[in-house]
Amino acid sequence: MAESISAEFDLMWYLENLSNKEFQSFKDNLEKVLKVLKLPTISWLELRKSKLDLANKLTTFYEAQHIWNAMFHVFQKIRRNDLCEDIIARRNRNKERHKVVMKERFLLHWREHIFPCVDDEFFIEIAAETINIIDLKYNPEDTLPSNDLNILLVGDRASGKTMLLKKIVLEWVNGKIWKDVISYIVYITSDELNQMTKSSLVELISKHWPSGLAPVADILSDPKKLLFILEDLDNLNITLNIDESTLCSDSRQQVSASVLLVSLLKRKMAPGSLFLISSRPNRQAALKAFMKDTDFSVRLELSDEKRQKYFNLFFKDVDRATKALRLVQENEVLLYLCRVPVVCWITCSALRQGMDEGHDIKLACETLTDIYAHFLANTLTSEAGMTVEQHLVRLGRLCSLALEGLIHDTLEFSGEDLMSVGFTEAEVSVLQSMKILMKSGKRENHYMFIHLSVQEFCAAIGYMMALSECQLPSAKKEDKDRRERYNDFSPILNFTFGLLNEKRRKILETSFGCKLLTKDVMQYFLQQTKCLGDNPRAVIHHLPLFHALFENQEDELVEQIMGFFLEATIFIQENKDLVVFLYCLKHCHTLKKLRLCVQGILTQKQANMRLTSRLTHFPVKSRFEDLFKAIIHNQNLMHLSLSHICISQRMFLLLHEVMENPMCNIQHLSLMKCDLRDSECEEIAFLLISNKKLKQLNLSNNPLSNAGVKILCDALLHPECALESLVLLFCCLTKTCCSSLGRVLMINKTLKHLDLSVNYLQDHGILVLTLPMMFTTCKLQELELSGCFFNSCVCRDIASVIVNNQNLRTLELGSNNVGDEGVELLCNALKHPNCKLENLGLEECMLTTACCEAIASVIINNKTLKKLNLLRNELGDEGIVQLLEALRHPNCTLQTVGLQISDVSPETLKLLMAVKEKNTKLVLVTQSWAGKKGRKLSPKFDSLSLSWAEPTISSHIWHLISFTIPRKF
């Protein structure tokens, strides 16, 4: 270990200071102390060794912090207070030395990191408030336990997270916060971790100490007073998905960066330590597995109050500031933009320019493209003595730098990069003074755009200019792993669409005397969006495209592109997303199916964090009235999915109003995972009774309970109810509700599909459901009972339903203990001449080879069955052969079969080929058992392919768009 060479950590010196009698007492107490500290003990034989041998044994066997904690306790027990005082004095000295090291590391460049565009005092005031909140959370007098506490500092790019972290370190070094609370801070950057191959915690801590000699034993001696700061979680290129068994608890052991970081976050290392982590909002989900209810999140963004103060500081005129602020507050897109101080400065600069030129800023600054076009045009042409042609050359160089940088993941540019596009040192200085470029705070002699959005806007202009290609020297270098990945080109797409608007394009064309390419760009976008409309599955999520159309604001183009789409999936996370969606919806008259998921704007509650402090407050001004009005006016819209929305009483009233409107044609309503309970079922029941157009209702993943389903059943028995399909998957139901459902099955004339999967119905519940299905009055055609916890004993009654119910076409019984005995009962029914069943799901039903003969007989003799799912059953080689032989029989009429084939032998492969040759219309879905463990829902398949039925939707699809912009048109 690094510190063992230091005299201060010379274990032998301490042992040599013990007399023989004291050394014996030392050894007698050492074993007891090790047990108290929950450390592995040393054998009696090892304790009999000499001082030197014992010192070597301790140094080899234990981590340094454990050795010195044990030494301190033993010296106390043998009453060598002088040695204890030596250790205490050493620890106090090292605390001060560590503060000196941290001060030298962070103070040198501190002034360079203050926002170049924002008043220092303004930022310092914001920082002071945030630091005060964080200071209180780590205070042991806080009501919540501080052990293992994680604090997450969340903010958008350039919101000041890194500066705030460094300010916190300096405040601690100067004794202004956490005196006697935190003894050591270990500051880790994402760049360090990205470059790391293997490292130990000892090496990581020692990295910034002179000669790499850090007092690690003292730093780790009391983890409860140790704070780890992790800068820029969002810039990590390493995985946090690490198997628990690979984690490490030894601070001396070299491991990968992933294992080291996760071991710290999971407190396998430094148990009881504290963490302060900065991240952008898009990486919060990565920490979900490590966060506890007692952890804390701080959002760093401008509050309404701070925004107003900044506008007053900027405009220095109350009337102008008020006018500009009102415009921003009334425009959700601009309001979102003004959460970050630097971007707020850009917005204010554009608004001031509009006021100075006498424009109506409400019309001149509607979109982000307006703001950046005015800002760039005004700033780049502000230097006196330059011609329009010279301004255009500078713009071209800037756009080349921006575009090539984003293509090659380069956000920080070297001097060589700047020279490669034609910039001189003098021009770089001018661009700095214009506040277009700034010095990088992380890399020496590197420059970056004042904000990424400025680089993105310049890149969009670059796409529409006839620029010659150039390659940045940085793009060729081997330090690509150090770079922040640029993967989301949607802002460039948005700005490009915005520049297709003639009014916005002219801002630049007039200022720089240029003509941007529009015809080829327009043609390309029309061609690509039409392809997307023709292939609905090509786009997972449509909101990125909607944002691009919103930036354009030319009604004719927006309506033409929206006309390509018959269905859309929208995932809304911010108020601005809702505004964009509503704009596009008003321009779409062809939409027939809409899947809408809203998260985060209807409630301030944050998942997995009991306490959430916001320095800033983003006001929630719901526009759902506008949304529902738009739905009414779109008579083609037949499918509406509202997922992950906490639906309030007001929302239900709006929904009632919409669906009762004669212009509304919604037939399929999905309210999945909306936290609906029995108290909301009255509202849903009213929808069922009052709306005859509603045919399908999906309520899966809601804790409705038996009481709620009883209310729904009463509505289903109402003569005005016309519902045909009801999905109650995973709704916390038990056998108690089955009698109410049974009455519905016997009496209701319209219900044709019922899904009760993943509910605890058990044998009794299934028996109660099957009895009414024996009657001719039952019109049900599809029944799903996967994962309902029943056994083979009820299969006799299910078999009776198969024989006696002439309407039943689909029966899903997967993930239940049907067993071989139960399947044989079902097979007898399937061979009965009265059987009309077409689709049978028996996936994961604990079937073996023993039942395959009976199933093979059904495959050959049944003339109505079209689909049979036997996936996730261990049928054995012999059973698989029996089934394949049946599938190639000339009497087989099956169209789709799912089989679990764990090992394809030559005989099996030969049979598979024979089946394919004999039955060309058969779709055979096979699946290996390996890699599918852990799923609680079994697979379902349609007529063509297997698809997994997931209980939740991913929250990571918002950034996906299915076409790219070519480098040249």
C-alpha positions, -999 to 999 in steps of 0.1 A, spaced: 0 0 0 11 35 -8 9 48 28 29 19 44 62 35 34 53 66 54 67 68 90 33 78 102 19 44 92 48 23 104 30 -4 123 63 -18 136 71 15 153 39 12 173 45 -25 182 81 -18 191 69 7 216 51 -21 235 69 -40 263 68 -78 262 40 -77 288 20 -51 268 26 -70 236 11 -101 252 -18 -81 264 -21 -66 229 -24 -101 214 -49 -112 240 -72 -82 232 -66 -82 194 -88 -112 188 -117 -97 209 -114 -64 191 -115 -81 157 -147 -98 166 -163 -65 178 -153 -49 145 -168 -79 126 -135 -87 110 -120 -122 104 -100 -133 133 -64 -146 134 -56 -181 146 -40 -187 180 -9 -199 163 -5 -167 143 -9 -146 174 21 -164 190 45 -150 164 70 -121 168 61 -85 164 76 -84 129 57 -115 118 25 -102 133 29 -68 116 35 -85 83 4 -108 89 -18 -79 97 -6 -59 67 -12 -88 43 -45 -100 58 -64 -68 65 -71 -35 47 -52 -5 62 -82 12 77 -93 -20 95 -57 -24 109 -56 11 124 -91 10 137 -82 -23 155 -49 -8 167 -67 21 182 -92 0 201 -65 -24 214 -43 4 226 -73 18 245 -78 -15 261 -42 -19 272 -42 17 284 -16 30 260 -33 64 256 -1 79 243 -3 57 212 -40 65 208 -32 102 209 -5 97 182 -31 81 159 -56 109 166 -30 136 160 -20 118 127 -56 117 116 -62 153 123 -30 163 104 -42 142 74 -76 158 74 -59 192 70 -35 179 44 -64 165 24 -81 199 25 -50 215 12 -48 190 -17 -85 196 -26 -81 234 -24 -51 233 -48 -70 211 -71 -102 232 -74 -92 268 -66 -68 273 -94 -94 275 -122 -124 285 -102 -130 319 -117 -129 304 -152 -159 282 -145 -183 310 -137 -209 315 -165 -194 340 -190 -228 353 -198 -245 355 -164 -238 379 -136 -215 362 -110 -235 375 -81 -267 361 -96 -252 326 -99 -235 328 -64 -269 336 -49 -285 305 -65 -255 284 -55 -257 295 -19 -294 285 -16 -287 251 -31 -256 245 -9 -277 254 22 -302 227 13 -275 200 7 -257 211 38 -288 205 59 -294 171 44 -260 158 55 -263 173 89 -267 145 116 -294 166 133 -317 161 103 -347 139 110 -338 114 84 -308 90 89 -277 102 71 -259 68 68 -256 57 32 -273 88 21 -274 96 -17 -281 131 -29 -288 136 -66 -282 170 -81 -302 171 -113 -300 198 -139 -299 203 -176 -267 209 -196 -250 242 -184 -273 246 -154 -243 249 -132 -240 214 -117 -202 211 -120 -196 246 -108 -219 240 -78 -200 208 -69 -167 226 -69 -181 255 -50 -193 229 -24 -158 215 -21 -143 250 -16 -170 258 10 -161 227 29 -123 233 26 -128 268 41 -148 254 70 -181 270 61 -201 237 59 -200 202 74 -174 211 101 -171 179 122 -196 162 99 -175 153 69 -138 146 73 -129 137 37 -143 143 2 -133 121 -27 -141 138 -60 -146 115 -89 -153 126 -125 -170 106 -152 -139 112 -175 -117 95 -149 -140 65 -148 -143 63 -186 -106 62 -190 -101 36 -163 -94 0 -172 -87 -14 -138 -82 3 -105 -85 -2 -67 -103 22 -44 -69 30 -28 -55 40 -62 -85 61 -71 -83 80 -38 -45 85 -42 -46 97 -78 -46 134 -70 -23 133 -40 14 143 -44 34 113 -56 2 92 -53 7 89 -15 -27 94 1 -35 85 38 -61 60 27 -62 42 61 -73 75 77 -97 85 48 -115 51 50 -113 48 88 -147 64 94 -168 60 62 -198 78 79 -177 110 76 -166 103 40 -184 119 11 -179 107 -25 -188 133 -52 -195 119 -86 -195 145 -114 -216 140 -145 -233 106 -142 -249 112 -176 -214 112 -192 -205 77 -180 -197 52 -207 -196 23 -183 -224 1 -173 -240 2 -139 -258 -31 -145 -234 -53 -126 -242 -87 -111 -242 -87 -73 -218 -116 -71 -190 -97 -89 -190 -67 -65 -159 -61 -44 -154 -51 -7 -116 -49 -6 -103 -14 -12 -69 -29 -23 -83 -51 -51 -80 -39 -87 -114 -42 -105 -130 -27 -135 -144 9 -133 -180 -5 -134 -174 -29 -105 -156 -3 -85 -183 23 -89 -212 -1 -83 -194 -15 -52 -192 20 -38 -229 28 -47 -240 -4 -31 -218 3 -1 -199 -30 -5 -169 -7 -1 -169 21 24 -201 11 41 -220 40 56 -204 66 33 -222 94 16 -227 102 -21 -234 134 -39 -241 128 -76 -247 153 -105 -267 142 -135 -289 154 -163 -325 143 -160 -321 117 -188 -298 95 -166 -318 95 -133 -333 61 -142 -298 46 -142 -296 53 -105 -330 39 -96 -316 6 -84 -293 24 -60 -317 50 -45 -336 45 -13 -368 61 1 -346 82 24 -324 96 -4 -328 131 -17 -330 149 -51 -323 186 -58 -334 200 -91 -312 229 -103 -331 252 -125 -344 288 -125 -375 293 -105 -402 318 -114 -388 342 -88 -352 338 -100 -362 341 -136 -379 373 -129 -349 387 -111 -326 377 -139 -349 394 -165 -348 426 -144 -310 424 -142 -306 418 -179 -330 444 -193 -324 471 -166 -358 484 -175 -389 472 -156 -413 476 -185 -391 458 -210 -383 430 -185 -420 425 -177 -430 424 -214 -403 399 -222 -410 377 -191 -447 376 -199 -440 364 -234 -418 336 -221 -443 326 -194 -471 323 -221 -449 302 -243 -442 267 -228 -414 261 -253 -396 293 -244 -403 288 -207 -387 254 -209 -357 270 -226 -353 296 -198 -347 270 -170 -309 273 -176 -291 306 -170 -270 306 -202 -299 297 -224 -320 323 -206 -293 348 -215 -295 337 -252 -333 341 -251 -331 376 -235 -305 387 -260 -329 377 -289 -359 394 -273 -339 426 -266 -328 427 -302 -364 423 -314 -374 452 -291 -346 474 -303 -356 469 -339 -393 476 -331 -406 441 -339 -436 426 -323 -416 401 -302 -447 378 -298 -447 372 -335 -409 375 -341 -400 350 -313 -425 321 -313 -401 291 -316 -366 281 -307 -356 286 -343 -367 322 -340 -347 328 -308 -314 312 -322 -318 328 -356 -321 363 -341 -293 356 -316 -268 343 -341 -276 369 -368 -272 397 -344 -241 385 -327 -221 374 -357 -228 406 -376 -221 429 -347 -184 434 -354 -179 467 -372 -159 471 -404 -167 437 -418 -186 431 -451 -216 408 -455 -193 384 -474 -169 382 -445 -198 376 -421 -209 347 -443 -174 332 -444 -173 333 -406 -208 317 -404 -197 289 -428 -166 281 -407 -187 281 -375 -212 258 -391 -185 234 -403 -170 232 -369 -204 226 -353 -215 200 -378 -183 180 -380 -180 181 -342 -214 166 -336 -209 139 -363 -176 129 -346 -187 133 -309 -166 164 -305 -180 191 -282 -146 205 -271 -123 217 -299 -85 220 -299 -66 248 -316 -59 225 -345 -97 219 -349 -104 256 -351 -76 261 -376 -88 232 -398 -121 251 -405 -102 283 -412 -103 302 -379 -73 323 -368 -64 330 -332 -77 365 -336 -110 352 -349 -113 328 -319 -107 357 -295 -135 376 -313 -159 347 -311 -151 345 -274 -158 382 -269 -191 376 -288 -199 348 -264 -203 323 -292 -173 302 -280 -158 298 -246 -128 281 -230 -134 245 -219 -136 241 -182 -123 205 -184 -96 204 -211 -67 228 -213 -64 248 -245 -97 236 -258 -128 256 -267 -165 249 -269 -197 266 -280 -214 287 -253 -241 260 -251 -247 228 -270 -279 242 -285 -259 269 -303 -237 242 -318 -268 222 -328 -284 253 -345 -251 260 -364 -250 224 -374 -286 226 -388 -276 257 -408 -246 237 -420 -269 210 -434 -286 236 -455 -254 253 -468 -232 242 -496 -202 235 -473 -171 217 -483 -163 187 -461 -134 189 -436 -123 165 -409 -114 178 -375 -80 166 -363 -96 156 -329 -118 131 -348 -88 111 -358 -73 109 -323 -74 79 -300 -91 96 -271 -127 89 -283 -135 71 -251 -130 104 -233 -156 122 -253 -192 127 -244 -213 107 -269 -236 128 -291 -264 104 -300 -296 125 -302 -298 144 -335 -334 154 -330 -325 191 -320 -307 194 -354 -338 179 -371 -360 204 -353 -339 234 -363 -337 222 -399 -375 220 -401 -376 254 -385 -354 268 -411 -377 255 -438 -401 282 -427 -395 311 -450 -399 338 -424 -373 322 -401 -350 314 -429 -350 350 -441 -336 362 -407 -303 345 -416 -304 349 -454 -309 387 -451 -282 391 -424 -255 370 -442 -265 375 -479 -269 337 -485 -294 313 -498 -301 282 -478 -310 249 -496 -347 242 -492 -360 223 -522 -339 192 -518 -343 192 -480 -380 196 -483 -383 168 -508 -362 145 -487 -382 150 -456 -415 145 -474 -402 113 -489 -390 100 -455 -421 109 -435 -443 93 -461 -424 61 -457 -428 63 -420 -466 68 -424 -468 38 -447 -449 17 -422 -464 24 -387 -439 0 -370 -409 19 -383 -415 46 -357 -417 37 -320 -426 72 -309 -438 101 -329 -431 131 -306 -396 139 -320 -412 143 -354 -440 164 -339 -414 187 -323 -398 192 -357 -431 201 -373 -439 225 -344 -406 244 -352 -418 248 -388 -452 263 -381 -461 264 -419 -496 250 -419 -495 236 -454 -463 216 -448 -474 204 -414 -508 192 -427 -492 175 -456 -468 155 -434 -494 148 -407 -517 135 -434 -492 106 -439 -500 91 -405 -531 70 -395 -518 62 -360 -494 78 -335 -477 70 -302 -469 99 -280 -449 100 -248 -453 133 -229 -429 143 -201 -431 180 -201 -457 207 -206 -439 217 -238 -445 182 -252 -482 186 -247 -482 220 -265 -463 205 -294 -486 175 -295 -518 197 -295 -504 218 -323 -498 188 -345 -531 171 -336 -550 202 -348 -533 198 -382 -540 161 -385 -573 150 -400 -564 114 -409 -554 100 -375 -574 69 -365 -554 55 -336 -536 74 -308 -516 60 -280 -508 86 -254 -486 82 -223 -482 112 -199 -457 112 -171 -444 138 -148 -466 168 -156 -497 159 -136 -479 154 -102 -448 167 -85 -443 133 -68 -410 116 -78 -407 79 -79 -383 62 -53 -376 95 -35 -396 103 -4 -383 138 -2 -377 160 -33 -365 196 -29 -367 219 -59 -348 251 -59 -369 259 -88 -405 252 -96 -417 245 -130 -454 255 -129 -479 229 -140 -505 245 -163 -523 215 -176 -537 218 -212 -558 187 -211 -589 207 -220 -573 216 -253 -562 179 -257 -597 166 -254 -612 193 -276 -587 182 -303 -598 146 -299 -634 156 -304 -627 174 -336 -608 144 -351 -636 121 -361 -613 94 -375 -597 88 -341 -610 54 -328 -582 43 -304 -571 63 -274 -545 50 -249 -538 70 -217 -511 52 -199 -492 60 -167 -515 89 -159 -529 96 -125 -564 103 -136 -582 128 -113 -618 136 -110 -614 166 -133 -598 143 -159 -627 119 -157 -652 148 -162 -633 159 -193 -632 123 -206 -670 119 -200 -676 152 -219 -655 141 -248 -669 106 -252 -705 118 -249 -699 143 -277 -716 129 -309 -685 139 -329 -663 116 -309 -658 81 -324 -634 65 -299 -641 28 -297 -610 15 -279 -599 31 -246 -569 20 -227 -562 32 -191 -533 9 -183 -513 15 -151 -532 47 -141 -533 37 -104 -571 33 -106 -588 18 -75 -623 8 -66 -632 44 -58 -627 53 -95 -647 24 -108 -680 44 -105 -666 68 -131 -655 40 -154 -689 23 -150 -706 56 -160 -685 56 -192 -696 20 -200 -733 29 -196 -733 63 -213 -712 55 -244 -725 29 -268 -696 35 -292 -670 22 -267 -662 -14 -276 -629 -21 -259 -616 -11 -225 -582 -20 -211 -577 -15 -173 -547 -38 -168 -521 -30 -141 -545 -11 -119 -553 -22 -83 -591 -23 -89 -597 -51 -63 -628 -72 -61 -650 -43 -49 -641 -23 -81 -648 -52 -104 -682 -57 -88 -690 -21 -97 -679 -27 -133 -699 -59 -135 -731 -40 -125 -724 -16 -154 -718 -45 -178 -753 -59 -170 -769 -26 -178 -788 -27 -211 -771 4 -225 -736 -11 -221 -722 -22 -255 -687 -32 -245 -672 -61 -264 -637 -65 -249 -626 -60 -213 -589 -65 -201 -584 -68 -163 -549 -83 -163 -531 -78 -130 -559 -59 -112 -555 -75 -77 -585 -98 -81 -593 -130 -62 -619 -157 -64 -644 -134 -46 -651 -114 -77 -658 -145 -99 -695 -147 -90 -701 -112 -103 -681 -119 -134 -700 -152 -139 -733 -133 -139 -719 -111 -167 -708 -141 -187 -743 -156 -184 -764 -125 -191 -743 -99 -211 -750 -101 -249 -721 -80 -262 -690 -90 -243 -668 -113 -265 -634 -110 -250 -624 -111 -213 -588 -111 -200 -583 -120 -163 -547 -130 -165 -523 -126 -135 -550 -125 -109 -552 -148 -78 -584 -166 -89 -573 -202 -78 -593 -233 -85 -626 -221 -69 -626 -189 -89 -621 -208 -122 -650 -232 -113 -673 -203 -106 -664 -188 -140 -668 -220 -160 -703 -229 -148 -721 -199 -166 -701 -206 -197 -719 -240 -201 -751 -221 -209 -761 -211 -244 -767 -175 -233 -729 -170 -229 -716 -151 -259 -680 -149 -249 -655 -158 -276 -621 -152 -260 -611 -159 -224 -576 -154 -210 -567 -170 -177 -529 -171 -178 -512 -169 -144 -544 -174 -124 -530 -200 -99 -552 -229 -107 -544 -266 -109 -553 -296 -131 -583 -305 -109 -604 -278 -127 -595 -290 -162 -624 -313 -163 -648 -283 -160 -627 -263 -185 -630 -293 -209 -668 -293 -205 -668 -256 -215 -648 -265 -246 -674 -291 -256 -706 -273 -247 -698 -236 -255 -702 -232 -293 -691 -195 -292 -657 -199 -275 -628 -195 -300 -598 -186 -279 -587 -199 -245 -554 -188 -228 -544 -210 -199 -506 -204 -197 -485 -201 -165 -508 -224 -145 -502 -258 -131 -523 -277 -157 -499 -306 -159 -500 -337 -180 -532 -350 -163 -550 -317 -170 -539 -315 -206 -552 -350 -213 -587 -340 -201 -585 -309 -224 -573 -331 -253 -603 -353 -250 -626 -323 -253 -606 -309 -282 -613 -341 -302 -651 -339 -295 -671 -331 -326 -688 -301 -308 -655 -283 -301 -652 -250 -320 -620 -237 -303 -594 -221 -327 -567 -208 -303 -553 -226 -272 -525 -212 -250 -507 -238 -228 -473 -221 -224 -455 -227 -191 -481 -253 -179 -456 -278 -164 -461 -303 -193 -438 -332 -200 -433 -360 -225 -461 -379 -209 -488 -357 -225 -474 -354 -260 -492 -384 -274 -525 -369 -264 -516 -335 -279 -503 -352 -311 -537 -369 -314 -554 -335 -312 -531 -321 -339 -541 -348 -363 -578 -351 -355 -590 -316 -346 -603 -296 -376 -609 -262 -359 -578 -255 -339 -555 -230 -358 -530 -219 -331 -514 -239 -303 -488 -225 -279 -467 -250 -259 -437 -228 -253 -418 -230 -220 -427 -266 -214 -400 -293 -210 -415 -318 -234 -383 -338 -239 -368 -351 -272 -393 -379 -274 -422 -357 -269 -410 -331 -295 -405 -359 -320 -441 -371 -314 -455 -336 -320 -434 -330 -351 -446 -363 -366 -482 -351 -360 -475 -317 -375 -464 -333 -408 -495 -356 -409 -517 -348 -439 -547 -343 -417 -530 -315 -396 -548 -281 -401 -529 -261 -375 -515 -227 -388 -492 -217 -358 -475 -238 -332 -451 -227 -304 -426 -254 -292 -399 -254 -266 -369 -271 -283 -339 -271 -259 -315 -291 -281 -319 -296 -319 -306 -331 -326 -301 -344 -362 -333 -363 -360 -352 -333 -347 -337 -311 -374 -347 -336 -401 -383 -337 -388 -384 -299 -387 -375 -298 -424 -400 -324 -431 -428 -304 -414 -418 -273 -433 -419 -293 -466 -453 -310 -459 -471 -281 -444 -460 -249 -461 -487 -228 -445 -476 -237 -409 -458 -211 -389 -436 -229 -363 -424 -207 -335 -395 -224 -316 -376 -211 -286 -346 -221 -266 -352 -223 -228 -319 -205 -220 -321 -168 -215 -358 -165 -208 -358 -170 -171 -373 -145 -148 -403 -134 -169 -436 -136 -150 -458 -132 -181 -456 -159 -207 -452 -152 -244 -482 -147 -267 -481 -149 -304 -502 -138 -333 -506 -155 -367 -471 -146 -378 -446 -143 -350 -439 -145 -313 -440 -113 -293 -435 -107 -256 -463 -92 -237 -446 -67 -213 -465 -52 -183 -450 -17 -187 -437 5 -215 -402 17 -217 -395 53 -207 -364 54 -229 -381 56 -264 -388 94 -264 -356 102 -284 -360 77 -312 -367 88 -347 -364 65 -377 -347 85 -403 -315 105 -405 -305 137 -423 -280 130 -451 -247 150 -450 -254 165 -484 -286 171 -505 
